[in-house]
Amino acid sequence: MPAVLAIAAHPDDIEFYMAGALLQLGLRGWDLHYVNLCDGSRGSTTMDRFTCAKTRLQEAKNACDVLGATFYDPIYPDMEASYTTANLRKVAAIVRTAKPKIVLTHSPVDYMEDHETACRLAVSAAFAHGMPNFESDPETSVYMDPVTVYHAQPVGLHTPLGEFVEPHMYLDEKEVIERKVDALACHASQREWLDESQGLDSYLQTLRDLSVEMGRRSGKFAYAEGWRRRQHWGFCGPEDDPLRDALADILVDTRKS
């Protein structure tokens, strides 16, 4: 069966911005894979970083179980994300292990650098999936099938300078929105943190509100998730668009207009 790998920065990012696509692909028989590159250790004002990391690791595993995906451990602490060869080797090993046809990741321009760094590492690791002379950590065999990279909406659906990001595709979430909320609810430690740090007084309602807003913008769906396909150079064929092809019956493709 084909595989899809979601690569995000923090525990709960996949649930907020990528889980709709994962769940819809899972309903169609795809093999789902899930990794947060940050350990979540600094996402609390009440727990020390080690307790926080342990708590958030278990929450992420629980959410991954709700989504029905394979879990991969984080590779660095919050706020220590960096685009280095050492980190790229680790992400490359995850990509080569999962062997995804689709990689889902953050927007290249997002509200904080942890997200942007995770995106850069995901893109480079996908690019290097078939490069035997780029050694991964741990050493993992390459695979030569094409990989197509898709970018989620940025946090708040806008760039850091306030411009709305128009997706290439709006994905209908009505069938999976409750499981998406259930997966996010696994991250219970974030309720207080998100309220204090970002003013999200009900993070589950925030997810619903984002999905409703994207549904409104789609002109068709009650709940939606947005995606942009990265250019094919070095990744896949020029016409490859496996997310569109797999979910054609529940998509609005803005590129057709």
QUIPEJO-V229627 format. One record per residue. N is the residue number from 1. RES is the residue in one letter. SS is DSSP state (a for helix, b for strand, c for the rest). Layout:
N_RES_SS, N_RES_SS
//
This chain:
1_M_c, 2_P_c, 3_A_b, 4_V_b, 5_L_b, 6_A_b, 7_I_b, 8_A_b, 9_A_c, 10_H_c, 11_P_c, 12_D_c, 13_D_a, 14_I_a, 15_E_a, 16_F_a, 17_Y_a, 18_M_c, 19_A_a, 20_G_a, 21_A_a, 22_L_a, 23_L_a, 24_Q_a, 25_L_a, 26_G_a, 27_L_a, 28_R_c, 29_G_c, 30_W_c, 31_D_b, 32_L_b, 33_H_b, 34_Y_b, 35_V_b, 36_N_b, 37_L_c, 38_C_b, 39_D_c, 40_G_c, 41_S_c, 42_R_c, 43_G_c, 44_S_c, 45_T_c, 46_T_c, 47_M_c, 48_D_c, 49_R_a, 50_F_a, 51_T_a, 52_C_a, 53_A_a, 54_K_a, 55_T_a, 56_R_a, 57_L_a, 58_Q_a, 59_E_a, 60_A_a, 61_K_a, 62_N_a, 63_A_a, 64_C_a, 65_D_a, 66_V_a, 67_L_a, 68_G_c, 69_A_c, 70_T_b, 71_F_b, 72_Y_b, 73_D_c, 74_P_c, 75_I_c, 76_Y_b, 77_P_c, 78_D_c, 79_M_c, 80_E_c, 81_A_c, 82_S_c, 83_Y_c, 84_T_c, 85_T_a, 86_A_a, 87_N_a, 88_L_a, 89_R_a, 90_K_a, 91_V_a, 92_A_a, 93_A_a, 94_I_a, 95_V_a, 96_R_a, 97_T_a, 98_A_a, 99_K_c, 100_P_c, 101_K_c, 102_I_b, 103_V_b, 104_L_b, 105_T_b, 106_H_c, 107_S_c, 108_P_c, 109_V_c, 110_D_c, 111_Y_c, 112_M_c, 113_E_a, 114_D_a, 115_H_a, 116_E_a, 117_T_a, 118_A_a, 119_C_a, 120_R_a, 121_L_a, 122_A_a, 123_V_a, 124_S_a, 125_A_a, 126_A_a, 127_F_a, 128_A_c, 129_H_c, 130_G_c, 131_M_c, 132_P_c, 133_N_c, 134_F_c, 135_E_c, 136_S_c, 137_D_c, 138_P_c, 139_E_c, 140_T_c, 141_S_c, 142_V_c, 143_Y_c, 144_M_c, 145_D_c, 146_P_c, 147_V_c, 148_T_b, 149_V_b, 150_Y_b, 151_H_b, 152_A_b, 153_Q_c, 154_P_c, 155_V_a, 156_G_a, 157_L_a, 158_H_b, 159_T_c, 160_P_c, 161_L_c, 162_G_c, 163_E_c, 164_F_b, 165_V_c, 166_E_c, 167_P_c, 168_H_c, 169_M_b, 170_Y_b, 171_L_b, 172_D_b, 173_E_c, 174_K_c, 175_E_c, 176_V_c, 177_I_a, 178_E_a, 179_R_a, 180_K_a, 181_V_a, 182_D_a, 183_A_a, 184_L_a, 185_A_a, 186_C_c, 187_H_c, 188_A_c, 189_S_c, 190_Q_a, 191_R_a, 192_E_a, 193_W_a, 194_L_a, 195_D_a, 196_E_a, 197_S_a, 198_Q_a, 199_G_c, 200_L_c, 201_D_c, 202_S_c, 203_Y_a, 204_L_a, 205_Q_a, 206_T_a, 207_L_a, 208_R_a, 209_D_a, 210_L_a, 211_S_a, 212_V_a, 213_E_a, 214_M_a, 215_G_a, 216_R_a, 217_R_a, 218_S_a, 219_G_c, 220_K_c, 221_F_c, 222_A_c, 223_Y_c, 224_A_b, 225_E_b, 226_G_b, 227_W_b, 228_R_b, 229_R_b, 230_R_c, 231_Q_c, 232_H_c, 233_W_c, 234_G_c, 235_F_c, 236_C_c, 237_G_c, 238_P_c, 239_E_c, 240_D_c, 241_D_c, 242_P_a, 243_L_a, 244_R_a, 245_D_a, 246_A_a, 247_L_c, 248_A_a, 249_D_a, 250_I_a, 251_L_b, 252_V_b, 253_D_b, 254_T_a, 255_R_a, 256_K_a, 257_S_c
//
